[in-house]
Amino acid sequence: MTRERADWQAIADSLVPRTQAFINGAFVDARDGRTSTTIDPATGKVLANVAECGDAEVDSAVLAARTSFESGVWSRASSDTRKATLSKLSELIMANLDELAVTDSLDMGKLVTEAAAIDVPGSAMILQFYAEAIDKLAGEIPVTPPGSVALVRRVPLGVVGAVIPWNYPLEMAIWKLAPALAAGNSVVLKPAEQSPLSALRLAELAAEAGLPDGVLNVVPGRGETVGKAIGMHPDIDVLTFTGSTEVGKKFMSYSGASNLKQVWLECGGKSANLVFADIEDLNEAAEFAARAIFFNQGEVCSANSRLLVQREIAAEFIAAVVAQAKAIKVGHPFDPESTMGPLVDRGHADRVEQYLGDGAALGSVAAGGRRLTIEGSDCYIEPTVITGLPFDSAPATEEIFGPVLSVIEFDTEDEAIAIAHNSEYALAASVWTSNISRAHRVSDRLHVGTVSVNTVDALGVTTPFGGFKGSGFGRDLSLHAFEKFTGLKTTWIRY
């Protein structure tokens, strides 16, 4: 059913968001009563005043998680029990699809149609994938000397601290929670302060699905307080984080300063899209190139924010990408005619606007380049294409995390790879060519976590997602995600 803006607004008006922390199966206020506001970036209006947690709430959440883990109520529950509970939660996510889609749209500005068609169903599917995988993870019986046998099993690590970003509030929570819970761990989750509402609702749905008290705890708050408290906590066994490289480095230091907890980082990106002159369909490649940077307002860590195009086709290809950018309609995320919404908040829009100025000074703005005010909110940025940038300039090397595409021309394959590698990040890249040998050759040489050939930003629940260098070293999705949340335990028997 196609919904109009009024339909989505009616759902929004009916929402009563959860605003308290969720600890040990109950919603509770912060002990000092402090709250922080979450703002609708499309209107600038306050959505809710959410509990602002601190050290005390993190301590309570970790205690609840540790107690539940040690009790075995979840960690030693049968695979059938865990599978049934997580499957039920997947069903409840789909049963509350409209509410969750509207919640994420209100909280961070994404198009509600995309949240409803992609984010929420994707979250339910990922959760079901890990639920189904629980009873299919086998151990090992390695070779040992005669008169002995060794059993090697993957066991849950204990208490997981999970810190997630604001660009995909529900889905990023599921990326962390699904394998961590499936493996039998208990979790303390910190949603981003800009977008805490869907995580709190998810906790409520998890309780409804039958997840025991204390197994999932959600502590909203600021990174410098709650995030640091989780990173420094001596009773958290493993920390998983998606966010900026700068903050990722802090979590590494927190681990070293506390209990040497495992830290798994999925950090920033400045992914390159290499377009060679032998592409089969120029217009299709241009459409994908635009989608790769402008989807979700460019607020995607693996966004193809650098377009490297071979000089022979540069003029024609850039013109096609510019046409795609100009066809995007920036507007309210509930409006079915909008194809791009606002950035997450004014502070982030300020940061992106600074890059627009830098890009205009160093190159040529071929499309966009302006900050917009729509319905009283100035969180909107036009989809922007900047050409002629030096390959080592700030807009061409730093993560902007907005709808800004830097275009760089190249002549040879070697030059393209060298430019692609001129970044502190190594998360993803795309390659467009009709030459199968070039596709393999260039993919082999690109030092990134995922190379998408003749498509962009390819990912799926069955393949690992993550990078190298400043993009971190953790992997989300696929069965490999279990490696973050389990440890190898050997039982050696002499007989």
Secondary structure, 3 states (H helix, E strand, C coil): CCCCHHHHHHHHHHCCCCCCEEECCEEECCCCCCEEEEECCCCCCEEEEEECCCHHHHHHHHHHHHHHHHHCCCCCCCHHHHHHHHHHHHHHHHHCHHHHHHHHHHHHCCCHHHHHHHHHHHHHHHHHHHHHHHHHCCCECCCCCCCEEEEEEEEECCEEEEECCCCCHHHHHHHHHHHHHHCCCEEEEECCCCCCHHHHHHHHHHHHHCCCCCCEEECCCCHHHHHHHHHHCCCCCEEEEECCHHHHHHHHHHHHHCCCCEEEEECCCCCEEEECCCCCCHHHHHHHHHHHHHHHHHCCCCCCCEEEEEHHHHHHHHHHHHHHHHHCCECCCCCCCCCECCCCCHHHHHHHHHHHHHHHHHCEEEECCCEEEECCEEEEECCEEEECCCCCCHHHHCCCCCCEEEEEEECCHHHHHHHHCCCCEECEEEEECCCHHHHHHHHHHCCCCEEEECCCCCCCCCCCECCEECCECCCECCHHHHHHHEEEEEEEEEC
